Amino acid sequence: MTDDKYKHRYYYKEDYTSAIGTFATGIVFLFVAILSLFFRTYNVEFIGLASWGYWLFIPAFFIFIGGFTQFYRNYKYQQVVKNALVQRNFEGTHKLEHIALEIGMKPKDILRVLLDLRRKGVVKYSFSSESGEIKLSQEIAYSPAIEYVPPTKKESGPLPREGKNYCVYCGHQIEIMGTFCPNCGSKL
C-alpha cells in the first residue's frame, strides 16, 4: 500500500466523541423548563423562572438533536471501521495509518472506535509492542497495575515512564518491554 495513493485523501471533519455530555446538558435544560411550568402553575417565584423558564424547551430540543446526530455519527464510524476490518477478515497485522487513510478517518478517532468495538466484543486485537501495528484476532487480557494513577485529561507532552513497568496512559501491566503498549497502542 503506497502513501501516494492516499496523498489527497479527504478526512471526516467530525470527531468520534461521546454524546453523553450533550444528552446530560439537554436533560438539564429540559428539567429547568419543566420546573418553570410547575412554578408557573403554582405561582412560585424563584428568580423569575416562572416567566422565562419555559423558553428553555427550545434549546433543549436542539441540544437533543445534536446528541442524536453525534450518536448516529458514532454508529456510522463504527460501521466504517468494522467494514474495513471485515475486508481484512479480522486477521493480520496492519498499520493504523493505512486503515485511517483507506477509510478517511483520523487515526485518533479509529483508536476510539476500536476501543468501543473491543468493549462490545465485535473485534479482538492487540498492538505490537515493537512496531505499534494492530494485530487483529489476538485478544489481550487487561491486567491493571496496582500503582497506576490515571493521567489528567489535558497533558502538555508525553508522560514520564522511567522506572515504571506499566503503561502510563492505560495502566496495563507490561511484561515485555517494548516501544508501544500492547493494550492501548500508546508510545511508551
N, C-alpha and C positions, 0 to 999 in steps of 0.2 A: 504494500500500500504506500503510494508516494504522497508526500505532503503537497506537491504541486497540484494534484487533483482537487484538493480542497482549499486552494490558496484564497479564493474569493468567496468562501462559503458563508452563508447567512446564519447567524445565531439567533435563537429566540430572544426577544428583548425582555420578556417577563422572567422573573426568577421563580424557582421552586421554593416556596415558603409556606409555612403553616398558616392555615386560615382560622385557627382557634382564637387568636388575638382579635381578629376582625369580628368574629361572632360574639366574643365577650364584650367588645365595645358596643355592638349593636344591641345586645341584651341590656346593657346599662342604659342606653338611650331609650329603649322600649320600656324599661322599668320606670324611669322617671316620667315618661309620657303617661303611662297608666296611672302612676301615683298622682299626677296632676289632675287626672279625671276624677279620682276619688276626692281629692281636695276640693275640686270644683263642685262636686255633688254634695259634699257635707260641709261646705263653706269654711274650710280650714285655710287659714292664712299662714303660709310659710314661704318666705322670700318671694312672694308673689307668684308662686308656682302654679296656682290655680288659673291665673290669667294668661300665662305664656307657655306652660309646660307641654300642653298637648301638641304644640308645633314640633316637638321632638320626634313625633311619629315619622315626619318626612325624612330627616337624616337617618333615622333608624332603618327605614325602608331601603335607602340607597347603600347603607353600610352592609345590610344583609345581602343585597345584590352583589356587592363587591366580594363578600365572603364566599357566596356560592360560585362566583366567577373564578376565584382562586382555587376553590375546591375542585371544580371541573378542570381547570388548567393542570392542577397536580395529577388528576386522574389521567389526562391525556399524556402528560410527560411520562407517567409510569407505563402507559401502553406503548409509547415510542421506544423506551429503553427495553422493555420486555420483548418487543418485536426484534430489536437489534440483537438481543441475546438468543432469541429463538433461531435467528438466521445463523448463529454460531453453534446451534444445538446445545446450548448451555454447557459447552465444553471448551477446553483450551486455555491458553494464556494470551491475554490481549492488553494492549496499551490503552489506558483510559483516554488519552488524547485522540487516538484513532477512532474510537467509538464516538467521542464528542464531535469530531469533525464530520463523521459519517451522518449522524442524525441531526447535527446543527444545534447542539446544546452545549452550554458551558460545562467544563469538567467538574466544577464545584457543585453544579446542580445534579449532574449524573451521580456523583458520590452520595448526595442526599437521597436521590431516588433509589439507588442501590441499597442503601441502608434501610429504607422503608420496605422495599421488596424483600430484603432478607428477614426483616422482622415479621412480615406476613407469611414467610415460608415459601415464597414464589421462587426464589433463587438461592443457591448456595455458592459462596465464593469466599476466597481469602486473597490476600495480597502477597506477592513475592517479597520476601524481606530483603533481597538483593536489588531487584530492579523496580519494585513498586507496581509491577503489572498485575492485572486482575487474573486470578486463577479460578476459572469457573468450575463448578461441580466439586469444589473442595471446601467442605464445611470447616469452620473454625469454632472451637468452643471458647467463649469469652471467659477468661479467668481474671477477675479483678485483683489488683494489688492492694494489700491492706493499707499501705502508706499513701495511696493515691488521693490527691485533692484536686477536684475539677478546676480548670482554669477559668478566669473571668471571661465574660463574653468578648470584650474588645482587648486584644493583645496587640502591642505595637510591633512586636517581632517574634521570632521563634523562641519557644520556651527553653530554658536551660535543661539539659539532660544528664549532665555529668553525675556519675555515681548512682544512677537510677536504673533498675532492671525492669522497668515498666514504661509503657508509652505515656508521655506526659499529657497527651491530648485525650485519650480514651480510657487510660488506666489498665490496659491489658498487660498482664504479666508476660514479659518477653523471656523466652528460654534461650533462644539462639540470637546472639547479637547480629543485627543487620542494619541496613540503611533505612528501611521502611518498617512500619508497624504492620504485622500480618492481619490485624483485625480491622483497622480503620484506614490504612494506607498512608498515614502521615509520615513525612520525612522526619527521622529521628536525629 
